[in-house]
């Protein structure tokens, strides 16, 4: 039991990890899980002495060997289980203790996308749109419980195989992330919703409009966060100018400004931050109309939020784990910064008797658009 949360740990070979044996759970000291926008990682620390089963049996038998050991971390709070991590151990560190029982074994790893970043390939994909290529790549990882969720780009350009075709030159993850960047999309692997199951998402960076319990600061007994601070970056917003050749002579460059506005990310504030910079897109005059539209949409989808916030909370006070890629309300920060925010990233720190989180939130615009924030 970890401060109102029940922790379940599965560990073992890649295809089918098993519940951690009792000696391993008794030696567990801390669990760290970091969930970011494109990849996630974890770190688990065990206490280990000279006569510990970890030292005498599990470690020599290769139970914790990197790249073949899979780890699934599930936290159950108020009867609701949440898969925090489904990943692979990439690094093992052992620190002998100077006193009996003070040795440490630390396992560090990443989510299942690390398996896509091992082998560099060179594979042609003639006459295949982006979504078909990605589905073909992700089919190789179905044995690990990876379920693809691929949304086709709004602008697709399929060339004739007799003229040209695209070729993957690198690892699977690097190639998928390259295709995502071209369309302004994101690619990540989200663990769950069930253990040994993950969703490989390729599509626009959509934040699910399901508000979580509000983050309350400076509200006396209703305060449920330990710290919360905000910053407004005046240089975050910019206007990008693309140059396209006129359709008649194909010689005169025409400037086309691309607004710094993501159509899938409402600003959430009444006073959007105006752009302070002007940049120019490179190598756009030679693009066809379809390719130019795809590039423009990608630039809009990569729009930045000028307001960012960071803080920490105790899950026992908040009531449940805060989740990334959802909305969350803020109360008690004042008229300018109250309102709803996008949760960009969350890190979990679990120790015996303690379950805390650090988080990053963002939005564009001061002053909330909603009259009230639901507690």
C-alpha positions in Angstrom: 0.0 0.0 0.0 1.4 3.4 -1.1 -0.5 6.2 0.7 -3.9 5.1 -0.4 -2.7 3.5 -3.7 -2.2 -0.1 -4.4 0.8 -0.8 -6.6 0.9 -3.8 -9.0 4.1 -4.7 -10.7 4.5 -7.2 -13.6 8.0 -8.0 -14.6 9.6 -10.7 -16.8 10.2 -11.7 -20.4 9.0 -9.4 -23.2 6.1 -11.5 -24.4 4.5 -12.3 -21.0 5.7 -10.6 -17.8 4.3 -12.1 -14.6 3.4 -10.6 -11.2 6.5 -9.7 -9.2 7.3 -12.3 -6.6 6.8 -11.3 -3.0 10.5 -10.9 -2.1 10.8 -8.4 -5.0 7.8 -6.4 -3.8 9.1 -6.3 -0.2 12.4 -4.9 -1.5 10.7 -2.2 -3.6 11.7 1.3 -2.4 10.5 3.7 -5.1 8.9 4.0 -8.5 9.4 6.9 -10.9 7.3 7.2 -14.1 7.7 10.2 -16.5 5.0 10.6 -19.2 6.0 13.2 -21.9 4.5 14.1 -25.2 6.5 11.7 -27.4 7.9 9.0 -25.1 7.8 7.9 -21.5 10.3 6.4 -19.1 10.5 4.8 -15.7 12.9 4.0 -12.9 12.5 1.4 -10.2 14.7 1.1 -7.1 15.0 -2.0 -5.0 16.9 -2.6 -1.7 19.4 -5.4 -1.9 21.7 -7.1 0.6 24.3 -9.8 0.3 21.7 -12.5 1.3 18.8 -11.0 -0.6 17.1 -13.3 -3.2 17.7 -10.5 -5.7 21.4 -10.8 -5.2 21.6 -14.6 -4.9 19.0 -15.7 -7.5 17.2 -13.2 -9.6 20.1 -11.0 -10.7 22.5 -13.9 -11.7 19.6 -15.6 -13.5 19.1 -12.6 -15.8 15.7 -11.7 -14.3 16.5 -7.9 -14.8 18.6 -8.1 -18.0 18.1 -5.0 -20.2 16.1 -5.2 -23.5 14.6 -8.5 -22.7 12.8 -7.6 -19.5 9.4 -6.0 -19.7 7.8 -4.0 -16.8 4.1 -3.1 -16.3 3.3 -0.7 -13.5 -0.4 -0.3 -12.4 -1.6 2.0 -9.6 -5.1 1.5 -8.1 -6.5 4.5 -6.4 -10.0 4.4 -4.9 -10.6 1.1 -6.6 -9.8 2.5 -10.1 -6.7 0.9 -11.7 -4.6 3.0 -14.1 -1.7 1.6 -16.1 1.2 4.0 -15.6 3.8 2.2 -17.7 4.3 -0.7 -20.0 7.9 -0.6 -21.1 11.3 -2.3 -21.4 14.3 -2.2 -19.1 17.2 -0.5 -20.9 19.7 0.0 -18.1 20.6 -1.8 -14.9 22.6 -0.2 -12.0 23.8 -2.0 -8.9 25.2 -0.1 -5.9 26.6 -2.3 -3.1 26.0 -0.9 0.4 28.5 -0.1 3.0 26.1 -1.4 5.7 24.1 -4.6 5.7 20.9 -4.3 3.6 21.9 -0.8 2.1 22.6 -2.0 -1.4 20.5 -0.7 -4.3 19.4 -2.1 -7.6 18.0 0.4 -10.0 16.2 -0.4 -13.2 15.7 2.3 -15.9 13.6 1.9 -19.0 11.4 3.4 -21.6 7.9 2.6 -23.1 7.5 0.0 -25.8 8.4 2.5 -28.5 12.1 1.8 -27.6 11.6 -1.6 -29.4 11.0 0.4 -32.6 14.3 2.2 -32.3 16.8 -0.7 -32.3 17.2 -1.8 -36.0 17.8 0.6 -38.8 16.1 -0.4 -42.0 15.9 0.7 -45.6 12.5 -0.2 -47.0 10.7 1.3 -50.0 7.0 2.1 -49.8 5.8 2.6 -53.4 2.3 4.2 -53.9 1.5 4.0 -50.2 0.0 6.9 -48.3 1.4 7.8 -44.9 -1.3 6.0 -42.8 -0.9 2.7 -44.8 2.9 2.8 -44.3 2.5 3.4 -40.5 -0.1 0.6 -40.2 2.4 -1.7 -42.0 5.2 -0.8 -39.6 3.1 -1.1 -36.4 1.8 -4.6 -37.4 5.2 -6.0 -36.4 4.6 -5.0 -32.8 1.2 -6.6 -32.3 2.8 -9.5 -30.4 3.6 -7.1 -27.6 -0.1 -5.9 -27.3 0.5 -2.7 -29.3 -2.8 -1.6 -31.0 -2.4 1.0 -33.7 -4.7 4.1 -33.8 -3.7 5.9 -37.0 -5.5 9.0 -38.3 -4.8 9.8 -42.0 -3.3 13.2 -42.6 -5.8 15.8 -44.0 -3.6 16.3 -47.0 -2.0 13.2 -48.7 0.2 13.1 -51.7 0.5 9.6 -53.3 3.1 9.6 -56.1 3.1 7.1 -59.0 5.7 4.4 -58.4 7.1 5.0 -61.9 8.0 8.6 -60.9 9.2 8.3 -57.3 8.5 6.5 -54.1 9.3 7.1 -50.4 11.9 5.0 -48.6 12.3 4.4 -44.9 16.0 5.0 -44.1 16.4 4.5 -40.3 14.5 2.9 -37.4 10.8 2.5 -37.3 10.3 5.1 -34.6 12.5 7.7 -36.3 10.6 7.2 -39.6 7.2 7.4 -38.0 8.2 10.6 -36.1 9.5 12.0 -39.4 6.1 11.4 -41.1 4.4 12.9 -38.0 6.5 16.1 -38.2 5.7 16.6 -41.9 2.0 16.7 -41.1 2.1 18.4 -37.8 1.1 15.2 -36.1 2.4 13.4 -33.0 3.3 9.8 -32.4 3.4 8.1 -29.0 2.6 4.9 -27.2 0.0 5.2 -24.5 0.0 2.3 -22.0 -3.3 0.6 -21.2 -6.2 0.7 -20.7 -5.5 -2.9 -19.7 -2.2 -4.4 -18.5 -0.1 -5.8 -21.4 -2.0 -3.6 -23.8 -0.8 -0.3 -25.3 -2.2 2.1 -28.0 0.2 3.5 -30.7 -1.3 6.8 -31.6 -0.4 8.7 -34.8 -2.5 11.7 -35.4 -3.2 15.3 -34.4 -2.3 16.4 -30.9 -5.8 16.4 -29.7 -6.4 16.9 -26.0 -9.5 15.0 -24.9 -12.0 17.6 -23.6 -12.7 15.7 -20.4 -12.0 18.0 -17.4 -10.3 16.4 -14.4 -10.8 17.6 -10.9 -9.6 21.2 -10.6 -6.2 22.2 -9.2 -6.9 24.4 -6.3 -4.2 26.8 -5.0 -4.4 29.3 -2.1 -7.9 28.2 -1.2 -7.4 27.2 2.5 -9.0 23.8 3.1 -9.8 23.3 -0.5 -6.1 23.5 -1.6 -5.1 20.2 -3.2 -1.7 21.1 -4.8 1.6 21.6 -3.1 3.0 24.2 -5.6 1.8 25.8 -8.8 3.5 28.6 -10.8 2.8 30.2 -14.3 4.9 31.9 -16.9 3.9 33.9 -20.0 6.5 33.8 -22.8 6.1 36.8 -25.1 8.4 35.2 -27.8 6.5 31.8 -28.0 4.1 32.9 -30.7 5.3 33.6 -34.3 4.0 34.1 -37.8 5.5 31.9 -40.5 5.7 33.1 -44.1 5.8 30.6 -47.0 6.8 31.6 -50.5 5.0 29.9 -53.4 5.6 30.5 -57.1 2.7 32.1 -59.0 0.6 29.5 -60.9 1.0 31.3 -64.2 4.6 32.0 -64.8 6.0 29.9 -62.0 8.7 32.5 -61.5 7.3 35.2 -59.1 7.4 34.2 -55.4 4.2 35.1 -53.5 4.4 35.4 -49.7 1.7 33.6 -47.8 1.6 34.2 -44.0 0.6 31.1 -41.9 -1.1 32.1 -38.7 0.2 30.7 -35.4 -3.0 29.0 -34.5 -3.7 25.4 -34.0 -7.3 24.6 -35.1 -7.4 21.6 -32.8 -6.2 23.5 -29.8 -8.6 26.3 -28.8 -6.8 29.1 -27.0 -8.8 28.6 -23.7 -8.3 32.3 -22.9 -10.1 35.5 -23.8 -6.8 37.4 -24.5 -4.7 35.3 -26.9 -1.0 36.2 -27.0 -0.1 38.1 -30.2 2.8 36.8 -32.3 6.0 38.7 -31.7 8.3 37.0 -34.3 8.2 36.5 -38.0 10.0 33.5 -39.5 10.3 32.2 -43.1 9.7 28.6 -44.1 12.6 27.1 -46.1 12.4 25.3 -49.5 8.7 26.0 -50.2 8.9 27.5 -53.7 9.4 24.1 -55.3 6.5 22.4 -53.6 3.4 21.4 -55.4 0.0 22.7 -54.3 -0.7 19.5 -52.4 2.7 19.5 -50.7 2.4 23.2 -49.9 -1.0 22.7 -48.2 0.5 19.8 -46.2 3.4 21.9 -45.1 1.1 24.8 -44.1 -1.2 22.6 -42.1 1.9 21.1 -40.3 3.1 24.6 -39.4 -0.3 25.4 -37.9 -0.5 22.2 -36.0 2.9 22.9 -34.3 1.7 26.2 -32.9 3.0 26.8 -29.4 1.1 27.9 -26.2 2.5 31.0 -24.7 1.3 30.3 -21.1 2.9 27.4 -19.2 2.5 26.2 -15.7 4.2 23.7 -13.5 3.5 22.3 -10.1 3.3 19.3 -7.8 0.6 17.6 -5.9 0.0 14.7 -3.4 -2.4 12.2 -4.9 -4.0 11.5 -1.5 -5.0 15.2 -1.4 -6.0 15.5 -5.0 -8.1 12.3 -4.9 -6.8 10.5 -8.0 -3.7 10.5 -10.3 -3.6 13.5 -12.7 -3.4 12.3 -16.3 -1.6 13.8 -19.3 -3.3 14.8 -22.6 -6.5 15.8 -20.9 -8.0 19.1 -19.6 -7.7 20.3 -16.0 -9.1 23.4 -14.3 -7.2 25.8 -12.1 -8.8 27.8 -9.3 -7.3 30.3 -6.9 -4.6 31.6 -9.2 -6.4 34.9 -9.9 -8.5 36.3 -12.8 -5.6 36.2 -15.3 -4.6 32.6 -14.8 -7.7 30.8 -13.6 -9.5 28.5 -16.0 -8.8 25.4 -18.1 -5.4 24.1 -19.2 -4.0 21.3 -21.3 -2.0 18.8 -19.3 1.2 18.3 -21.3 3.2 15.9 -19.1 3.0 14.2 -15.7 5.6 12.4 -13.6 4.7 9.9 -10.9 6.9 9.5 -7.8 5.7 6.5 -5.6 7.3 5.5 -2.4 6.0 3.6 0.7 3.6 6.0 2.3 3.8 8.6 -0.5 2.4 9.1 -3.9 3.2 12.5 -5.5 3.1 13.9 -9.0 4.8 16.8 -10.9 3.0 18.2 -13.9 3.3 20.6 -16.8 0.2 22.5 -18.1 -0.2 25.0 -20.9 -2.7 27.2 -22.8 -2.8 30.3 -24.9 -4.5 33.5 -23.6 -5.1 35.2 -20.3 -8.5 35.2 -18.5 -10.7 32.1 -18.7 -13.5 31.8 -21.3 -15.7 29.8 -18.9 -17.6 31.6 -16.1 -16.8 28.8 -13.5 -14.4 26.0 -13.1 -15.9 22.8 -11.8 -14.2 21.7 -8.6 
